[in-house]
Amino acid sequence: MTICYFGDYDPGYARSRVLLKGLRENGVEILECHSDKKGLKLYWELYKKHKELNGRCDVLIVAQSFHTRLVWLAKLLSDKKIAWDAFYSFYDKYVNESKAVSRYGIRAAYQWLRERLACGLADLILLDTDEHIKYFIQKFGVNRSKLKRVLAGADIGRENVRKEKEGAFIILFYGNYSPLQGAEYIVRAAKILEGSSEIKFRLIGAGETSIENRKLAEALGVKNVEFLGRMPYDELVKEIARADVCLGVFGNTAKTQRVIPNKVYDAVALGRPVVTSDTPAIKELFEDRKNILLCRHADSQDLADKILELKSNAELRSKIAQGGYELFQRRATPKIIGANLLKVISEYGK
């Protein structure tokens, strides 16, 4: 099979890395039709590159993007089956999670319409959890048959990472500080655990709520948290491997309930124990105390309790770390995800 991978995707972003690598590992020829231009130049360059392909593909995948219009463009340019890697809803992100757009305003209606039209134009819509599939059915009225789950996974091999242990017991969080991440609950959990001098929190990244969380830490007088900005991916992988415990998401948002974040896949791929919120999405793949440790969402005290439990129970740490790694190897490597995507594409319409 030959697949055209189409859009303004970031080749270094985890979703694209996993899908491209996984498809290639399953013998698929990938024709990348990519542009990093902006505005009309983006559409013009994609048009020219697609024309050069001269129809040499069986399926076109519109890669995960902020631009739903790329689904429309793909439909205009190609007579092939169109699979849209929506990944998640941008209407949900902007209206419900970040509240950047008023739910009852014209901009929200416009965003909903754009996404609904893209759903109608695509032959297949790829999402990363069943919870996101339920959301698309409820919010956009999409037929269940065209919605397919393709896990996010990770493209990391723990055998290639040297684990440099530190003296302190390191609790690692990284992310873009969106509301679903719930970084404020991590800061407050750090304050609760301040009496345990061995426990140190390391927060990496920047984004929507990063400044206010730094201010919260200052206001609380938290001494056991280190805030680091964004860092190159290779350095981030080393930080994950050094950590004693990695953190997932803890936010008090509806989207928190629908995601399995990239950071969870990264951590289990490197054999690190993970604590994250007890949500319907996480339970699609993970099992509490077998391959992950779950806590109540938006609950700093419960998060602190779970971290203390892991610190004091090396057997449990080892059990969930090994369980998570084994689950990753069975379900979420690029090759396995690529095989599942290939199956979804091949079977659609039969």
N, C-alpha and C positions, 0 to 999 in steps of 0.2 A: 504493500500500500504506500502511496505517496500523499503526504499531507502538506498543505500550505499553512504555515503558521504566520498569522497576519496581524499587523497593528503597530502601535507605538509602545509596546511592552518594554520593560526594563530587562535586558537579558540576564542581569545579575540578581533580579528579584527571585526569591525562593520558588514561587509558583511556576514561573517560566523555566527556571533551571531544572526543576523536578520533571515537568512534563516533557520538555525537549530531550533531556537525557533518557528518561524512561521510554519514550517512543523509539528513540534510536537504538536503545538496548534490546528492543523487541523487533528490530529489523525494518523499521519504518524509515523511508526516505523523507527527510524534512526539507522543504523549500521555504526558507525564511523570507517573508515579505515584510520588512521592518523599516520604520522611519522614526527618528527622534525629533522631527521638525514640529513646529507649532502652527496653529491657525490653518489657513488655506494651503500653505506649503506642505503640511502633513498629508492632506488628502491628495494633492497633486503627485507627491512622491510615491505614495502607496499605489495610486492609479498606474503610474509609469512602471513601477516594479512588478505589479501584478500582470500588466500587459506583456512584459518580457517573458513571463512564465508560460504564456501561450497555452493555457489550459492544462498544464502538465501536473495535475494533482487529482486525487480522487475525492478529497474532503478538504474544506477550508476551515481552520479553527481561528476565530477571532479571539486573540489573547486577552487576558484580563487587563482592563484599561479603565481610566476615568471617563472615557468618551464612548457613550452608547451609540453615537452616530456612526462609529466604525462598523457596527452591525449593518446599518443601512447601506454604507458604502460597499461592504462585502457583497451584500445581496444584489446591488446594482452591477457590480463587476463580474460576479461569478455565477455560473449555472450549476455549480457543485453543491453538495450538501453543506450547510453552514452550521457549525457547532460554535456556540458562544460560551466562552469561559467567563461567565458573569462573576463567579466566585462568591460574591455576596451582593446585597442591594445597596446602591449608593443613595437611593431615596431614604432607606433606613438609616444609613450613616449620617446624612446631613440633616434630616428632619427629626428623627427620633433620638439618635445618640448624641451628636455634637450640638444639636439644636441651632445650627448655623442658619437654618431656613425655617420660618414660621410654618407650622403644620397647616394653617388655614390660609396661607398667602398664595399669591399667583406663582411664585417661584417653586413652591412645593408642588402645586398642581402641574407645572411644566415639567419638573423632574419626574413626577410619577408618569406623566404621559410619554416622555422620552423612553423611560424604562419599559413601560407597557408595550410600546410599539416595537422596541428591540426584541422583546419576548415573542411577539407575534411573528417577526421576520425570521428569527432563528429556527432552524429545524430541530436542534438540540440545545439545551441549556445546561451547562455544567456548574455545579455548586459543590461546596466542600463538606456539607453536613445535611442530614435528613431534616434538621430543624430549619435550615435555610430553604430547603425544598418546601416545607410546610408554609413558610412565610411567603414564598413566591406564589403558591397556590391561593393563599388567603388574600394577599395584597394586590396581585396582578391578574388573578383569575386564569393562571396558566394551566393547561392540561397536564396532568401528572405524568403522562406517558413521555413527554418531551423533556422532563426534568431528571437529570441523572447525577448521582453523587460520585464525585471523584475526589478522594482525600487529598489533603495538601502535602503531607509527607515532608521529607527533608533530604538534602543531598550532602550528607556529612558521613564520614567513616571514622569511627572512634579509634581504629587501629593506626590512623595517620596523625593522631594528636597526642602530644606528650603532656601528661598530667603533672603539673608542677604544684605540689601541695603547699599550702601556706599554713602558718601557725594558727591563725584564727579559724573559727567555724564560719565559712563564708556562705551567705544567703544572697543569691544573684537574681536580679530582675533586669530585664532590658525590654525596650519597646518605644513606641511613639507617644506614650502618655495620653492616648485617647481615653475618653470616659470609660469605655469597657474594660480598660486595663486596671482601673481602681488603685492607682498608685498611692492615693491618700491612705488607704487601709494598710498598705505596706509600711508607710511612714509611721502610722500610729501603732502598728504591731512592733516596729523597732523600738518605739518609746516604751512599750510594755516590757520588752525584753532587755532594756538598758542595764538592768542589774546583773545580767549574765555577761561578764566582761569578754568572754571568748567569742560571743556571737557578733559578727559584723555584717552589715547589709551593704551591698554594692548595687547601685541603681545606674544603669547605662542607657543613654538615649536622650532624645529631646522631642518636644512636640506640644500639643494643645495645653496640657496642664502641668508641664514641667516646671515652669516658673512658680506657679502657685503651690506646688508640692515642696519646692525648695523653701518657700516662705513659711509653709506649714512646719517644716522641720526646724526652721529657725525659731518660730514662735513657741514650739514645744520644747525647744532646747535639746533636741535629739543629738546625741554624741556618737552614736554607733552606725551612722549612715554616711556613705561616701557617694556623692553624686558625680558621675562622669558623663560627658557628652557623647555624641555619636562617635563611633570608631569603625575602622575598616573591618570588613567581614572576617578576615583571617584572624585579626586580633580578638574579635568578639568570640570566635570559636574557642580560642585559647582560654578566655575568661569563663566560658561555659564549662570547659573541661576541668578548670581549677576549682569550681564551686563545689561545696558540700551538698547544697540543696538549691534547686532552681525553682523559681516561682512562675506561675501562669498568670491568670487574670482573675480579678476580684470585684469588678465594678458592679454598681447597682443599676444596670441598664438591661433592657430586653435583649440587646445584641449579645451581651455577655453570655446569655443562655443559649445562643445559637452557634457559637464558634468553638473550634478546636484550634487554638492559636499556634502560629508557626513556632513560637518559642518552646512549646511543649514537645513538638516533634524533634526540634533541635536537641533538646536536653536528653530525651530518651534515646535518641540515636547515638549520643555520646555516653550513654550509660550512667546518667545522673538521675538521682531521685527528684521527683517533682511534686510540689504542692500547688493545687489550683482549686477553683470553685467547683462545688458539686452542682453540675448543670446537666440538662438533658443531652446536650451535644457531646460533652466529654464522655458521657456514659454510652454513647454509640460505639465507642472504641475501647475505653479503659474501664477497669474494675477497681474500686476502692480497696486499698491495702494489698492488692495483688500486683499491680503495675503502676500505681499512682496513689497519692494520699489526697483525699478531698476534704475541703472545709466549707463552712457556710459562706456564701458570697456576702460581700459588704460587711464583714464581721472581723474586725481587727483582733479581738480577743481570741476567737477560734483559730485564726491564722497563727497567732503567737503560740497558742497551745500546741498546734500541729508541728510547728518548727521545733519547739522544745521536746516534743515526743520523738521526733527524728534525731535530734541531737543526743538524746539519752538512750536511744535504742538503735545500736549499730546493726543489729540483725534485721530490723524492719527497713532501715535505709538500704541495706544490701539487697533485701528481697524485692522491694519495689523498683530499685534501680535495674536489677537483672531482669525482672518481669517486664519492665518498660522496654528495655533493649530487645528482648526476645519478641515482644509484640511488634515493635518497629520492624524487625527483620521479617516477620511473617506478613505484615499488612501495609507497611508504609515506605518501603524503599522505592527509589525511582523506577526500577525495573518492574516491580509489582504494580505500582500505580500506572505505569505506562501500559502494562498488559491489560489492566482493567479498563483504561480509557479506550484502548484499541478494541476491546470486546464490545464496549458500549457503542462505539461508532459503527462497528461491523454489523451488530445486531439490529440497529435502529431501522425501522421500516420493513423488517422481514415479516 
